[in-house]
Amino acid sequence: MQHLIKEAIQKGLFVLYYQPKIDLETKKVLSAEALIRIQKQDGSIIYPNDFIPASEKNGDIAKIDKWVFKRLVDDARYIHMLTGE
């Protein structure tokens, strides 16, 4: 798993999926939860319960956190640009 984590960091194999939280009465999106995955080059997905504990143990979690934060900011800017919200 350690090799896969290093490869994901080096090659940018992390992806975020946004799960919206919707008000069922108004049908408006209230917020979203970012869900991280590793998408291997063959297209298969590695879920966080398979790589987060190992990342915390080997010290790579800070690199992953930094990537997530930058991606969240970039995505928020893009969404704001599209929606004006």
Wavefront OBJ file of the C-alpha trace (Angstrom):
o trace
v 0.000 0.000 0.000
v 2.889 2.355 0.776
v 4.093 2.147 -2.829
v 0.603 2.935 -4.117
v 0.308 5.978 -1.835
v 3.690 7.320 -3.001
v 2.669 6.745 -6.631
v -0.667 8.525 -6.072
v 1.136 11.521 -4.582
v 3.763 11.656 -7.348
v 1.416 11.045 -10.289
v -1.632 12.907 -9.023
v -3.901 9.893 -8.844
v -6.170 11.345 -6.158
v -9.693 12.368 -7.127
v -12.427 14.079 -5.162
v -16.093 13.251 -5.492
v -18.540 15.763 -4.097
v -21.598 14.390 -2.362
v -24.212 17.143 -2.120
v -26.372 17.654 0.946
v -29.775 18.747 -0.305
v -32.732 20.309 1.491
v -35.562 17.973 0.519
v -38.196 20.688 0.844
v -36.504 23.363 -1.255
v -34.342 20.968 -3.303
v -31.421 23.376 -2.873
v -27.884 22.208 -2.276
v -26.921 23.220 1.259
v -23.355 21.953 1.226
v -21.221 19.150 -0.101
v -18.919 16.563 1.375
v -15.638 15.883 -0.421
v -14.831 12.193 -0.741
v -11.254 11.299 -1.679
v -10.281 8.272 -3.709
v -7.218 7.014 -5.539
v -7.958 6.237 -9.155
v -5.275 3.909 -10.426
v -4.072 4.190 -13.997
v -6.091 1.095 -14.921
v -9.238 2.939 -13.799
v -9.797 0.976 -10.608
v -10.667 2.893 -7.444
v -8.994 2.621 -4.037
v -11.226 3.760 -1.172
v -9.974 5.834 1.778
v -10.359 3.075 4.350
v -7.694 1.225 2.339
v -5.127 4.058 2.178
v -5.799 6.663 4.901
v -4.627 4.508 7.858
v -1.412 3.623 6.002
v -0.924 7.301 5.052
v -1.282 8.347 8.677
v 1.172 5.666 9.754
v 3.853 6.482 7.160
v 3.542 10.278 7.460
v 2.111 10.948 3.996
v -1.215 12.191 5.326
v 0.047 15.805 5.451
v 0.867 15.666 1.717
v -2.588 14.286 0.993
v -4.220 16.946 3.189
v -2.313 19.661 1.309
v -3.460 18.269 -2.041
v -7.083 18.059 -0.850
v -7.078 21.612 0.479
v -5.631 23.035 -2.756
v -8.109 21.052 -4.843
v -11.046 22.169 -2.678
v -10.043 25.813 -3.047
v -9.589 25.468 -6.816
v -12.924 23.664 -7.187
v -14.725 26.225 -4.989
v -13.366 29.053 -7.158
v -14.507 27.253 -10.294
v -17.981 26.577 -8.908
v -18.259 30.202 -7.799
v -17.246 31.355 -11.260
v -19.917 29.165 -12.861
v -22.740 29.904 -10.443
v -21.918 33.287 -8.983
v -22.687 31.857 -5.531
l 1 2 3 4 5 6 7 8 9 10 11 12 13 14 15 16 17 18 19 20 21 22 23 24 25 26 27 28 29 30 31 32 33 34 35 36 37 38 39 40 41 42 43 44 45 46 47 48 49 50 51 52 53 54 55 56 57 58 59 60 61 62 63 64 65 66 67 68 69 70 71 72 73 74 75 76 77 78 79 80 81 82 83 84 85
